[in-house]
Amino acid sequence: MRRIPRLNAPLLPLTVCLMAGIVIGQLLAPTLLAGLLLGAVLLALLLGRWPIAQSIALWGCFLLLGMLVAPGSEERMPDGVWTEAVVASVPAERPKTMMVELLLPETGEQRRCYVWKDGRSLQLTVGKELEVCLRDSQFVGRDGWRIGGDGFNRLTHLQRLRIRALQWRGSLAAKFRTMEGDEDAHAVLAAMALGDKSALTRELRDTYSVSGASHVLALSGLHLSIVYLLLTQLTLRRWRYCLTQGVIVLCIWAFALLTGLSTSIVRAATMLTVYSLFSLGGRRHAPLGTLSFTAMLMLLTDSRLLFDVGFQLSFMAMLGILLFYPLFERMVSAKWMMTHRPLKWLYGLTSVSVSAQLGTAPLIAYYFGRFSTWFLLTNFIVIPLTTLILYGALLVLVIPAWGSILLWLVGMMNRALGWISALPLASIDGLHPSVLQVAMLYVLIAIFYLLLALQSPRRRVRVRDL
């Protein structure tokens, strides 16, 4: 009788306990939790002679830690009070209004608001200092804001650095717009290479959503992995040199800062940083342990990320790949793969796409009410083109004359995705599962994983921890 596969990754249950604690912790008083956490830590130290009991005590420690760092009631600017603010992202144009993200130096919060679209609001840019009278309705009238104040100098150093990076991103996006090409191609290029989605039209967003290519527009681990691969090729794969790895990590975080420090980019940059540190020490990389450590680090830094859609989708996609891809890989013999290289590439891409879809499909149905049925065909097109486009975007900064070729590639991808989105049953819409139904779907996916693992023709699944 086959044994149930075991994942030797102690950080994973600790991370799950931390997440559960964050969800529960919003209901309890922090002072009580601090005392309970101290008691649980002492208990775990005293149970050293009983490993199972000590493990349970450690899980309890992380559950209480999550409850302790859970987000509480935040200080908010009172309604109807004038305050200084700084434009924190590129304003998005709507039919009658402009959507503006504002940083409030006085409370440190970030607020989204809508102002009338007129000559004054169309001139708003990242880093613009304003004086605003905010309201809970998020709408700010024509007399509710004016340009002025000293909000930028009151921001933290990290906030100012991020805004400076976004201003530089705007100058690079302007450089891309000088190339000849249609507006849709320019908008997609800015989103893919710089994370600037302000120019994307609703029709273009719908095309990418229906075809299952929205992850291409939202910078993620795919984009950062391509950049990391390019940097390692340029350094001739000299993994052990501290200077080389230091330069690569700095470039990775510089790119993450340039593109706005989205949740998925921060997750990927943190994982690549940990991977680089392990390569210096000559230790074997443990992807599942690294993913758990990254989630733990990000949640301890800002527990509100647990309720962020980007955080959930990014980590579930990566978890699906780390769990299912090794099983799919074992279904075909390595010898056959080595003698059929093109089929090996196709099978690998299929395995990664299906694995990521298994991890994210319930969440996508819950948040967006949609399932893209042609996602495999879409990935066969967009992943190779994304690699070429990102490399081409870096090349165009050096050789601007190649811009027409780059925009032609982007336009070709737009047309291909438009064709896929027009196929019969391109997407199943109207899906709105409840939280319980999403949980049950993940239970079914876990059962499917166990069945695949039990039928694995090769050695059982085992992931070494950090």
Disulfide bonds with the S-S distance in Angstrom:
none
